[in-house]
Amino acid sequence: MDKTKKPLCRLRAGRGAQNPKAGKNLLRQNTHISAPCQSAEAQRGRILSWLRRDSLTTLEARRALDVMHPAARVMELRRQGHPIETVWTDELSDAGGWHRVARYILRGEVAA
């Protein structure tokens, strides 16, 4: 690996990850190694890339894109001029409960 290249994103270990006796935090620290970049810019990029192919629900963004607060990223994309529509829908969570969630739909591209 070329050491002159900077990483695309720096990841931080979770709170308390310095304590190896904290099992949950140690697991969290180990999972950060292969986690995608969590900067807001990177999250917006993942959402926009997905929306260019298909619609996206809140739960899909959390599961597939590792974006825990997709509404904030969508709001930021709208402020950048992307015409994203919200349609409310009911979706079954991984835990088996029904939730009213947003489905985001990109209606066109921003003119460059």
N, C-alpha and C positions, 0 to 999 in steps of 0.2 A: 504494500500500500504506500502511496506517495505521501510522505509526511509534510510536504509543503502545502497540500490542499487542506483547507479548513472544513470541518464537518458542516453539513447543511443546517444542523440544528443541535444544540446542546441540550441534553436531557439531565434533569436533576433527580436524585433519589428522593423518595417520599419522606415525609416528616418522620423522624425517629429511625431512619434506615441505618444510621451509624451504629445502632445497638444490635449486635448479632443475636442477642437473646430474644429480641422481639420478632417472633416467627412471621407474623403477618407482614410486618414492615420489611423483613428480609425477603420475603416472596415478592413484595411490591418492588423492591430494589432490583431483584434479579429480572423481573419482567420488563423493566425499563430498558434493558440492554437492546432488545429487538423491537422496541416500541417505535411507532412512526413519530416524526417530529410533531410536537404539540404547540408550536407557536400559532397564534391566531391566523397569521398569514398562510401557514401550511394547512391549517384546518379549512380556511376559506378556499384554498386551491383544491383540496380533496372534494369538498362539497360541490364546487363549480364544475369540476371534471365529471363528477357523477351526474349532475343535473343536465349536462350537455348530452348525456346518453339516455337518461330516464328520470322519472320523478323520484323523490326521496322522502321518507317519513322520518320523524324524530327518532323512533326506535331503530330504524335502519342506519341512521347516521351514527348512533351510539354503538351499535353492534359492528357494522362493517367499516366505518371510517374512524372510529375511536374519537368522536367529537361528542363530548358530554353535554354541551349546551349549544345545540345546533341553531336555536332561535337567535342567539346573539350573532353567530357567524352569518346567518342569512340576513339579519338586519344590516350588518356591515356591508354585505354584498349589494344589498338594495341601495345603500348610500353611495356605493361606487357606480350605480346606474344600471345594475342588472335587474331586468324585469322578472322578478320571482313572485309567483302567486302562491297563496296558502289556501289549501282546501282541507277542511276538518274531516277526519275519518276515525273509525274505531278499529283498533288493532290489538291482537292478542300478544301479551308480553311473554318473555321466556318463562316467567313464573306462573303463567296460566291465567292471568287476569286481563280483563278488557280495559283498554284505556282510550280516551279521546286524544288523538295525536294529530299534529300538523303533517300534511303531505305538501311538499314544496315542488313547484313546477316552474321550470325556466321557460318563459314565453318568447324569448328572442335573445339576440346577442347585442352587446354594447358596441356601438359604432366606434371604430378606432380612429 
